[in-house]
Amino acid sequence: MASTQSSLFFVSLTLAISLVGADVGAPSPAPAGPLNLTEILRKANNYNTFIRLLKDTEVTSLVSSLLNNDRNADGLTVLAPTDAAFGRLRPGTLNRMDAQSQSELVLFHILPKYYVFVTFETTTNPVRTQASGQHGVCTVNVTTSGEQKVNVSSGLLETTLGKPLHEEHPLAVYSLDDVLLPPDMFGPGAKNSRAEAPTAAGKRPAGKQTSSSSSSAAATPDEAAPSREAADATAAAAAGRMTPAGWPASAVGVVAAVVVILLSSSQH
């Protein structure tokens, strides 16, 4: 009986030690690190231009601050254009934009709320972005259709959201095959549209004439150089009136007076 009790005691003690050891030795889950948008884009590949703009404009700091702020419960949604999307812009578009315009372009692709398909489906247009323009906060319009298709319109073009690169609150990142152009910056009559956007094909910068207008304005050889006779006449007019023979009028008067005197003398 004693040996049975001893065996039960040792079995119970062994189980207790093993359970305690398992509880103590089990590693606790590692705390989640801060969300890093540029790292998400880098791992996805083909977003180098957007990453560069995020860094150059320092929008990465704003995004990081918003994402890792416990008070920002709404989250963020980033619409990330691919390198191919930027490649379809007219050559020189980004280079012609100043730092402020580049920053607004990037912020135009960031929505101040975490959106998934269901959220897009029930949202009310227009949808706010993080950008602001001449008329206040810049917005986009969102429409959805079957098969979880989401279309986004900037007012100048419409494109479809691609695959999600990250989709976990508080951050959603979606791929875009086109760059969303804000109407305040690129629309008709926009303050920066002509200064920053390349000259449209078939148009010339103001102040430059076409070859046809130059040729029509040019004088013909006869018109360009006055005749020799006209030049002589102009010079003579400056010096005094000229006789048909080219003698000055004063000299003719003297000769006439001499002739009159001689004729009078001969008559006497």
FENRAJO-V402532 format. One record per residue. RES is the residue in one small letter. SS is DSSP state (@ for helix, = for strand, . for the rest). OMEGA is omega in degrees with one decimal (NA if undefined). BURIAL is # if it has 24 or more other C-alpha atoms within 12 Angstrom, else .. Layout:
RES|SS|OMEGA|BURIAL ; RES|SS|OMEGA|BURIAL
//
This chain:
m|.|-179.5|. ; a|@|-179.2|. ; s|@|178.8|. ; t|@|178.2|. ; q|@|178.8|. ; s|@|-179.8|. ; s|@|178.6|. ; l|@|180.0|. ; f|@|-178.7|. ; f|@|177.8|. ; v|@|179.5|. ; s|@|-179.7|. ; l|@|179.4|. ; t|@|179.0|. ; l|@|-179.2|. ; a|@|-179.5|. ; i|@|-178.4|. ; s|@|179.1|. ; l|@|178.3|. ; v|@|179.3|. ; g|@|179.9|. ; a|@|-178.3|. ; d|@|-178.7|. ; v|@|-174.2|. ; g|@|-177.2|. ; a|.|-179.5|. ; p|.|178.0|. ; s|.|-179.0|. ; p|.|-179.3|. ; a|.|179.7|. ; p|.|-179.7|. ; a|.|179.5|. ; g|.|179.7|. ; p|.|179.0|. ; l|.|-177.9|# ; n|.|-176.3|# ; l|@|-177.7|# ; t|@|178.2|# ; e|@|176.2|. ; i|@|-179.9|# ; l|@|-179.2|# ; r|@|179.4|. ; k|@|-178.9|. ; a|@|-179.3|. ; n|.|174.6|. ; n|.|177.8|# ; y|.|-174.0|# ; n|@|-178.8|# ; t|@|179.5|# ; f|@|177.2|# ; i|@|179.7|# ; r|@|179.2|. ; l|@|177.7|# ; l|@|-178.5|# ; k|@|-177.2|. ; d|@|-178.5|. ; t|.|-179.3|# ; e|.|175.1|. ; v|@|177.8|# ; t|@|179.9|# ; s|@|178.3|. ; l|@|-179.4|. ; v|@|180.0|# ; s|@|179.6|# ; s|@|-179.4|. ; l|@|-176.7|# ; l|@|-174.7|# ; n|.|174.8|# ; n|.|-176.9|. ; d|.|-178.1|. ; r|.|179.8|. ; n|.|-176.7|. ; a|.|-176.8|. ; d|.|-179.5|. ; g|.|-178.1|# ; l|=|171.4|# ; t|=|-178.5|# ; v|=|175.6|# ; l|=|-169.3|# ; a|=|176.1|# ; p|=|178.0|# ; t|.|175.0|# ; d|@|178.8|# ; a|@|178.4|. ; a|@|177.3|# ; f|@|178.8|# ; g|@|179.5|. ; r|.|174.5|. ; l|.|176.9|. ; r|.|-177.3|. ; p|.|176.5|. ; g|.|-176.3|. ; t|.|-177.9|# ; l|.|-178.6|# ; n|.|180.0|. ; r|.|-178.7|. ; m|.|175.9|# ; d|.|-174.4|. ; a|@|-179.2|. ; q|@|-179.6|. ; s|@|177.1|# ; q|@|178.3|# ; s|@|179.5|# ; e|@|178.0|# ; l|@|178.7|# ; v|@|-178.8|# ; l|@|177.3|# ; f|.|-179.9|# ; h|.|179.9|# ; i|=|179.2|# ; l|=|-175.1|# ; p|.|178.4|# ; k|.|177.5|# ; y|.|-177.6|# ; y|.|165.1|# ; v|.|-173.3|# ; f|@|-178.5|# ; v|@|179.6|. ; t|@|176.9|. ; f|@|-175.6|# ; e|@|-175.6|. ; t|@|-177.5|. ; t|.|-180.0|. ; t|.|177.7|. ; n|.|-2.4|. ; p|.|-179.7|. ; v|=|-177.9|# ; r|=|170.3|# ; t|=|178.0|# ; q|=|-177.5|# ; a|=|174.4|# ; s|=|-177.2|# ; g|=|-176.9|# ; q|.|-175.0|. ; h|.|178.7|. ; g|=|-177.5|. ; v|=|177.6|. ; c|=|-176.7|# ; t|=|173.2|# ; v|=|174.7|# ; n|=|-176.1|# ; v|=|174.2|# ; t|=|-179.9|# ; t|=|176.3|# ; s|=|-177.9|. ; g|.|179.7|. ; e|.|177.0|. ; q|.|178.0|. ; k|=|-178.6|. ; v|=|176.6|# ; n|=|179.6|# ; v|=|179.8|# ; s|=|177.2|# ; s|.|-172.9|# ; g|.|176.6|. ; l|.|176.9|. ; l|.|178.1|. ; e|=|179.6|. ; t|=|-177.3|# ; t|=|176.3|# ; l|=|177.2|# ; g|=|-176.3|# ; k|=|174.7|. ; p|=|177.3|# ; l|=|176.1|# ; h|=|-175.7|# ; e|=|178.4|# ; e|=|-177.3|. ; h|.|16.7|. ; p|.|-175.2|# ; l|=|170.5|# ; a|=|179.3|# ; v|=|-179.5|# ; y|=|178.3|# ; s|=|177.3|# ; l|=|177.5|# ; d|.|177.5|# ; d|.|175.0|# ; v|.|177.5|# ; l|.|-177.6|# ; l|.|180.0|# ; p|.|178.1|# ; p|@|179.3|# ; d|@|-177.6|# ; m|@|-173.0|# ; f|@|-178.2|# ; g|.|178.5|. ; p|.|178.5|. ; g|.|179.8|. ; a|.|-175.3|. ; k|.|-174.8|. ; n|.|-172.3|# ; s|@|-178.6|. ; r|@|-177.5|. ; a|@|-173.4|. ; e|@|-179.0|# ; a|.|179.1|# ; p|.|177.9|. ; t|.|-178.4|. ; a|.|-179.5|. ; a|.|177.6|. ; g|.|179.4|. ; k|.|178.1|. ; r|.|177.4|. ; p|.|-179.7|. ; a|.|177.7|. ; g|.|178.5|. ; k|.|-179.0|. ; q|.|175.3|. ; t|.|-179.4|. ; s|@|-178.6|. ; s|@|179.7|. ; s|@|178.0|. ; s|@|-177.7|. ; s|@|-179.9|. ; s|@|-179.7|. ; a|@|-177.6|. ; a|.|179.8|. ; a|.|173.9|. ; t|.|-179.5|. ; p|@|-179.2|. ; d|@|-178.7|. ; e|@|-175.2|. ; a|@|-176.8|. ; a|.|179.2|. ; p|.|-179.6|. ; s|.|-179.4|. ; r|@|179.3|. ; e|@|179.5|. ; a|@|178.8|. ; a|@|179.2|. ; d|@|-179.0|. ; a|@|179.0|. ; t|@|179.5|. ; a|@|-179.9|. ; a|@|179.7|. ; a|@|178.5|. ; a|@|-177.6|. ; a|@|-178.2|. ; g|.|-178.2|. ; r|.|-176.8|. ; m|=|173.4|. ; t|.|177.9|. ; p|.|-179.2|. ; a|.|178.9|. ; g|.|179.3|. ; w|.|174.4|. ; p|=|-178.5|. ; a|@|179.7|. ; s|@|179.9|. ; a|@|178.5|. ; v|@|179.2|. ; g|@|179.3|. ; v|@|179.9|. ; v|@|-179.8|. ; a|@|178.9|. ; a|@|178.9|. ; v|@|-179.0|. ; v|@|179.9|. ; v|@|179.5|. ; i|@|-179.2|. ; l|@|-179.5|. ; l|@|178.8|. ; s|@|179.8|. ; s|@|-178.1|. ; s|@|-178.2|. ; q|@|178.6|. ; h|.|NA|.
//
